[in-house]
């Protein structure tokens, strides 16, 4: 099979297309014929060698979408449409940047759809992270206001879609005025992020938002906390800025009175199959849309990572394997 292989950390051109043996699944594993996979910033971190897990050489990729090619344990029928995500993919074992991937059955979720693979390939990790951040992370409910710090990212856009389906009021941020009009399709209010938005957000609300999802990173977290009302919740989910830690963290000084800080990082088991199927069905009927920024061929993987690294994608990048 053709696969993307990384033998050592480095810039995008360390991503090499190679012919490698197709994996052979054992009972408890599923061999998936990959049709598409989404691009994720954590894969950029792994490629650079700055992630705290993973070894080289490695086929990257924390998600993939396709059909079951073999399943010795019988958990899924051959030909079933499936997604797979997380659980060590692309880090502890080879991931989805390939024509086939072999994963534990617990990493697999079945679905049924006639949507194009380019659309389906964008969904699994984006939806899992957005759904988990909204539910487990901030426990969002109808009538509440949600701040999405990093609104033009694929997860930010998916969060906005899910939140508005719950009749929540959405405030999303972007650093670029040129992206305001695009983001207004997803959010009730757009705030241009200059690093200090708390007062602007509080002016749009009555004492701050009920919930906030931090996708930019540790460098904006303190300001996001200040934009949140007493008893509100901030969920730390993403690190678009590549700033992961807070130097000399002193909770009494850092956290506003009564504002709660949580975090979210899930896996396939955190995405209920019914949530995935309902989301796909709503995309098919046009009720909601999937923010696909650009599609690539497998042999364009260096270009794809370069675009992701340069922040050129507004939404999700997807790679088609065939």
Secondary structure as GFF3:
##gff-version 3
##sequence-region A 1 322
A	DSSP	beta_strand	2	5	.	.	.	ID=ss1
A	DSSP	three_ten_helix	12	14	.	.	.	ID=ss2
A	DSSP	beta_strand	16	19	.	.	.	ID=ss3
A	DSSP	beta_strand	29	38	.	.	.	ID=ss4
A	DSSP	alpha_helix	41	48	.	.	.	ID=ss5
A	DSSP	beta_strand	63	70	.	.	.	ID=ss6
A	DSSP	beta_strand	81	85	.	.	.	ID=ss7
A	DSSP	beta_strand	100	104	.	.	.	ID=ss8
A	DSSP	three_ten_helix	105	107	.	.	.	ID=ss9
A	DSSP	beta_strand	108	110	.	.	.	ID=ss10
A	DSSP	alpha_helix	117	120	.	.	.	ID=ss11
A	DSSP	alpha_helix	124	132	.	.	.	ID=ss12
A	DSSP	pi_helix	133	137	.	.	.	ID=ss13
A	DSSP	beta_strand	145	149	.	.	.	ID=ss14
A	DSSP	alpha_helix	154	165	.	.	.	ID=ss15
A	DSSP	beta_strand	169	174	.	.	.	ID=ss16
A	DSSP	three_ten_helix	177	179	.	.	.	ID=ss17
A	DSSP	alpha_helix	180	183	.	.	.	ID=ss18
A	DSSP	beta_strand	189	192	.	.	.	ID=ss19
A	DSSP	alpha_helix	198	204	.	.	.	ID=ss20
A	DSSP	beta_strand	209	214	.	.	.	ID=ss21
A	DSSP	alpha_helix	218	226	.	.	.	ID=ss22
A	DSSP	beta_strand	228	236	.	.	.	ID=ss23
A	DSSP	alpha_helix	251	254	.	.	.	ID=ss24
A	DSSP	beta_strand	260	263	.	.	.	ID=ss25
A	DSSP	three_ten_helix	268	270	.	.	.	ID=ss26
A	DSSP	alpha_helix	273	285	.	.	.	ID=ss27
A	DSSP	beta_strand	292	297	.	.	.	ID=ss28
A	DSSP	three_ten_helix	298	300	.	.	.	ID=ss29
A	DSSP	alpha_helix	301	309	.	.	.	ID=ss30
A	DSSP	beta_strand	316	320	.	.	.	ID=ss31
###
